[in-house]
Amino acid sequence: MFLVERHYIFQTAMLVRGVEFLCPFGAVCTEEELNEVLKRAQVFKYKVKQIDDDPVPDWENTDWTPVM
């Protein structure tokens, strides 16, 4: 199976020393690696803003996706 890496841009919520910060975050990875990449960055929820230079319409009004 051929895994395709994609370029993602997110609006994320991260915990740093117990304080929640909203921060844009970019990652290049496969969809299967995505959750682990976000965990390593201490992201606990996100909204997808863009995938491979294609903006996600109305991303601001989407629900936050939790990182499992």
N, C-alpha and C positions, 0 to 999 in steps of 0.2 A: 504494500500500500504506500502510495506517495503522499507525504505530508507537506502541505504548502504553508510556508511562513507568510504571515500577514503583518502589516504595520497598523497597529491600533493606537488611537488617541482616546484617552478617558478623562472624565472628571472623577476624581477619586476622593474618598474620605480615608485618611490615614490616622493611626494613633501613634503619637510621638511623646514618650514619657507620660502617658496617660491622658494627653490632651488631643482632641480631635481637630485635624486640619483638613481643609478642602484644598486640593492641589491637582493641576493637570498632570497627566502621566502618559508617557508613550512607551510602547513595547513592540518589539519585532519577535514574533514567536508563532508556533502553530496553535490552533484552537485547543488542542489537547494539552499544551504546556501553559496555557493562559492562567489558569487558577494558581498554579505553583509560582509563576512569575509574580502575580499580584500578592500572594502570601509573603514572598521574600521581601517585597517592598513595604510590608506592613499595611497594605490596603485591606480594609474590612468591608467596603462597599464601593460600587462604581456605577457610572453611566457611560455608555459608549458614545463618543462624539464623532468619531471618524474611523473608517476602515479602508486602508489602501487608497488614501486621497479622496474617498467618497464620503461626504458628510452624512451623518445619520439625521434625517429630518426630525425636527421637534424633539431633539434629545433632552432638552431642558425639562420637558414635561413627562419624561418616562420615569418609571419607578426605579429606585436604587436596586442594584443587584448585589446580594450579599456574597462575599467570598467564603467558600466552604473549606 
